[in-house]
Amino acid sequence: MKLSEVATIRTNFPEAHFWLVRRGSAARCGEPTRVFNPEHIGVRVERIDLLLPDYLFYCFAAIHQRGNWQQVATGTLSLVNIRVSDVRRIELSPR
């Protein structure tokens, strides 16, 4: 199951549960935050019966800390970005 099947993911989304930094340095790109910015990628879990928003926030923190976003980030050396489609494609495992 893809993340897009249980959550709404888009930019300029003040109603989201949390946001991912969409563009910036390679070290900051993909970092989850609880502070709204219209440029960030908002994630709102619609199927709370399957996935808790706080749990997903900490999963994204682990993904960011491991440097997984650096593999999909595009751009120059000093400024990179991730796409909304990159976040929507994340596969959720039933385990």
C-alpha positions in Angstrom: 0.0 0.0 0.0 1.3 3.5 -0.9 1.2 6.4 1.5 -1.1 8.3 -0.9 -3.8 5.6 -0.2 -4.1 6.6 3.5 -3.0 10.2 3.5 -3.4 13.5 1.7 -0.1 14.9 0.6 0.4 18.3 -1.0 2.0 21.8 -0.7 0.2 24.8 0.8 -1.7 22.6 3.2 -2.3 24.3 6.6 -4.7 21.5 7.7 -1.9 18.9 7.6 -0.8 17.0 10.7 2.9 17.8 9.9 5.1 19.0 7.0 8.3 18.0 5.3 10.8 20.6 4.2 10.6 20.5 0.4 13.7 22.5 -0.5 16.9 23.6 1.1 20.3 22.2 1.9 20.8 18.4 1.5 21.0 18.1 5.2 17.6 19.9 5.8 15.6 18.6 2.8 12.9 16.1 3.8 13.1 17.0 7.5 9.7 16.7 9.2 8.4 19.7 11.1 5.3 20.8 13.0 5.5 24.4 11.7 3.4 25.3 8.7 5.1 26.9 5.7 3.2 27.0 2.3 6.4 25.7 0.6 6.6 22.6 2.7 4.9 19.3 1.8 1.9 18.8 4.1 0.9 15.3 5.2 -2.5 14.6 6.6 -3.4 11.0 7.6 -7.0 10.3 6.5 -7.1 6.7 7.7 -6.3 7.1 11.3 -7.6 3.6 12.0 -4.6 2.3 10.1 -1.9 4.9 10.8 -1.4 7.4 13.6 -0.1 10.8 12.5 2.5 11.0 15.3 3.9 7.6 14.5 4.2 8.6 10.8 6.0 11.9 11.9 8.6 9.9 13.8 9.0 7.5 10.9 9.7 10.4 8.6 12.2 11.7 11.2 14.0 8.3 11.0 14.0 8.4 7.2 15.5 11.9 7.2 18.1 11.0 9.8 19.2 8.0 7.8 19.8 10.3 4.8 17.2 8.5 2.5 16.0 11.8 1.1 19.4 12.7 -0.2 19.1 9.8 -2.7 16.0 11.2 -4.4 16.6 14.9 -3.9 17.3 16.9 -7.1 19.0 20.2 -7.7 22.4 21.9 -7.3 24.9 21.2 -4.6 23.8 24.0 -2.4 20.0 23.8 -3.0 18.0 20.6 -3.5 14.4 19.7 -3.4 12.1 16.7 -3.1 8.8 16.3 -5.0 5.3 15.6 -3.7 5.3 12.6 -5.9 8.4 11.2 -4.1 6.4 11.3 -0.8 3.2 9.9 -2.3 5.1 6.9 -3.7 6.4 5.7 -0.3 5.4 2.1 0.3 3.9 1.2 3.7 4.6 -2.3 4.9 1.9 -4.2 6.9 4.6 -5.5 9.3 
